[in-house]
Amino acid sequence: MSEKTQRLEIVTPEKKVFSENVDFLVAPGSDGELGILPEHAPLITSLNIGIMRVEQEGKKFKVVVTGGFMEVRNSKVTVLASSAERAESIDAARAEEAKRRAEERLAAKPPDIDIMRAELALKRALMRLKALQ
């Protein structure tokens, strides 16, 4: 990997999740995955619910993001996410429970269910579980 790095800042409405220099990242863009190296051309894109893969000093880690936006400019990547969670801080039991609840809601189809909200909850839970693999 190159000796050059880029600043990655991941921010949610509640907190700054990450703010350090990294070598490379792959983000779940709205039109597919985006690989970002230092000195990448400027861009702004929306993000899907997915897993951001980050490489820093030869080590790799994952961050689950649940939508938002990403700006790349001057070797700085800013992610404004609805929520973001590093894989190592995910509670597997809690994610499994969220998956189970979402699946139950979708299967039961009560008359007052918001299908889109239940599907998004299921997708978030599945991404959290996938990040743990």
C-alpha positions, 0 to 999 in steps of 0.5 A: 500500500502507498505511504500516502494516507487520507483522513476518514471522519465518520460522524452520526447525529449522536457522536463522532465514530471515527477520525483518523488517517487511513490507507484505503476504504470501500463504502456502500454507495447508493450505486454500488461499492466505492473504493477510495484511495488517497488523492481520489477525485472529489465526489459526493454520494449517498450511502446505502445500509452496508459495511464500510471496509477500512484499511489502516496501517496494514490492519483491516476493520469494518464499520456498519453504516445505515445510510447517509452521505459521503464526501471525498475532497483533498484526501479527506473522506467525511461520512455523515451517517444515520448511524455507524458502528464498528464491528468490534462494538456490535453486540451479537445477541442484540443484533440477533434479537433485532433480526428475530423481531423484524422477521416476526413483524414481517411474517405476522403482517399486522394491519398497522405494520410499516413494511418499509420500516420493518424491512429496513430494521431487518436489513440493518440487523443482517448487516450488523451480523454480517460484519461480525463474520 
